[in-house]
């Protein structure tokens, strides 16, 4: 059985093949060839929560589960991958894996929903997940510029600097969320906000992609 650390997972996985694999998995699910079980939660006595998700893909002859804990100490992620006969294949430290998979889902949506000539991207949020969102969009469209907004100026400035160097495109930091959305062809909302950070009236002709954490009370966009 192979063991992947966070660094190992990042080195082994590339965004474009991940997007293609996710497209195949969604087609398998549509055809009834994928089992995808809902998240379950276990509350610990010390204030931690254990959350479990499992899935199986018959055409790929694989099964897996993802387990992660949330507590005052942070979040810890693990994925265990089996073959179809139940033999363990790999274990992943899965923070990076989850961020890449979430980004790939937005990349797949971009493939089908964004205009072919879309070249300007806006990001609301500047955490690790925001980085893979922008990476995925850039893998599917010829992006010429990106703009980011988050509540903490230092965080959004650091995001802009790092992603400019990583992707080779100008990424700038904006002072307001409305400013970010005004000139975008593709808008990604990737925050942990409980209340809406995106007003529907700000949207023009761009394609909006939004991701949020699994709690139903969290909202990224208002209802307008």
HELIX and SHEET records of a PDB file:
HELIX    1   1 UNK A    6  UNK A   12  1                                   7    
HELIX    2   2 UNK A   15  UNK A   30  1                                  16    
HELIX    3   3 UNK A   95  UNK A  113  1                                  19    
HELIX    4   4 UNK A  128  UNK A  140  1                                  13    
HELIX    5   5 UNK A  153  UNK A  167  1                                  15    
HELIX    6   6 UNK A  177  UNK A  182  1                                   6    
HELIX    7   7 UNK A  200  UNK A  202  5                                   3    
SHEET    1   A 6 UNK A   2  UNK A   4  0                                        
SHEET    2   A 6 UNK A  88  UNK A  93  1                                        
SHEET    3   A 6 UNK A  74  UNK A  83 -1                                        
SHEET    4   A 6 UNK A  62  UNK A  71 -1                                        
SHEET    5   A 6 UNK A  49  UNK A  57 -1                                        
SHEET    6   A 6 UNK A  34  UNK A  36 -1                                        
SHEET    1   B 6 UNK A   2  UNK A   4  0                                        
SHEET    2   B 6 UNK A  88  UNK A  93  1                                        
SHEET    3   B 6 UNK A  74  UNK A  83 -1                                        
SHEET    4   B 6 UNK A  62  UNK A  71 -1                                        
SHEET    5   B 6 UNK A  49  UNK A  57 -1                                        
SHEET    6   B 6 UNK A  40  UNK A  43 -1                                        
SHEET    1   C 5 UNK A 170  UNK A 173  0                                        
SHEET    2   C 5 UNK A 145  UNK A 149  1                                        
SHEET    3   C 5 UNK A 120  UNK A 124  1                                        
SHEET    4   C 5 UNK A 186  UNK A 190  1                                        
SHEET    5   C 5 UNK A 207  UNK A 211  1                                        
END                                                                             
